Amino acid sequence: MEQKILDNITVEQGVRFGKPVIEGTRVPVELIIGKIAGGMTIETVMREYALTREQVFAALKYAAKIVAEEELALV
């Protein structure tokens, strides 16, 4: 069963090992973030994976949310 975790971001146990993907696709959020971090432009990511600007920004928003919630135990 698909579960929406943020606008345009879903998870489903049988899709991409339960990792977050762009809603209605099998494109993992981590792939989008990795491509942008590696220097690919948003426009190129959109073109390569047939995504809208809104979907790419949803992936970025999800990544920012995860980082903001992360707690590190410093030793």
C-alpha positions as CSV (number, residue, x, y, z in Angstrom):
1,M,0.0,0.0,0.0
2,E,1.3,3.4,-1.0
3,Q,1.8,5.9,1.8
4,K,2.2,9.6,1.0
5,I,4.9,11.1,3.3
6,L,5.1,14.6,1.8
7,D,3.6,16.3,-1.2
8,N,4.8,14.4,-4.3
9,I,6.8,11.9,-2.2
10,T,5.5,8.3,-1.4
11,V,6.8,5.0,0.0
12,E,5.5,1.6,-0.8
13,Q,7.0,-1.6,0.5
14,G,7.2,-3.3,-2.9
15,V,8.6,-0.3,-4.8
16,R,12.4,0.5,-4.6
17,F,12.7,-1.5,-1.3
18,G,10.4,0.9,0.5
19,K,12.5,3.9,-0.1
20,P,10.9,7.3,-0.8
21,V,10.1,7.9,-4.4
22,I,8.4,10.6,-6.5
23,E,4.7,10.0,-6.4
24,G,3.5,8.1,-9.4
25,T,7.0,7.1,-10.5
26,R,9.7,4.7,-9.4
27,V,12.3,7.5,-9.2
28,P,13.9,7.4,-5.8
29,V,14.4,10.7,-3.9
30,E,18.0,9.7,-3.2
31,L,18.7,9.5,-6.9
32,I,17.5,13.0,-7.5
33,I,19.4,14.5,-4.6
34,G,22.5,12.6,-5.7
35,K,22.3,13.9,-9.2
36,I,21.9,17.5,-8.1
37,A,24.7,17.1,-5.5
38,G,26.9,15.7,-8.3
39,G,26.4,18.8,-10.4
40,M,23.5,18.0,-12.6
41,T,21.1,20.9,-13.2
42,I,17.5,20.7,-12.1
43,E,16.5,21.1,-15.7
44,T,18.6,18.1,-16.7
45,V,17.2,16.0,-13.9
46,M,13.7,17.0,-15.0
47,R,14.5,16.0,-18.6
48,E,16.4,12.7,-17.8
49,Y,13.7,11.4,-15.4
50,A,10.5,13.0,-16.9
51,L,9.8,15.0,-13.8
52,T,8.3,18.4,-13.1
53,R,10.1,21.2,-11.3
54,E,7.6,20.7,-8.5
55,Q,8.6,17.0,-8.1
56,V,12.3,17.8,-8.1
57,F,11.8,20.5,-5.4
58,A,9.7,18.0,-3.4
59,A,12.7,15.7,-3.3
60,L,14.9,18.6,-2.1
61,K,12.3,19.6,0.5
62,Y,12.2,16.0,1.7
63,A,16.0,15.8,2.1
64,A,16.0,19.1,4.0
65,K,13.3,17.8,6.3
66,I,15.3,14.7,7.1
67,V,18.5,16.6,7.7
68,A,16.6,19.1,10.0
69,E,15.2,16.2,12.1
70,E,18.5,14.3,12.3
71,E,20.2,14.2,15.7
72,L,23.8,13.4,16.0
73,A,25.5,12.0,19.1
74,L,28.9,13.7,19.2
75,V,31.6,11.9,21.1
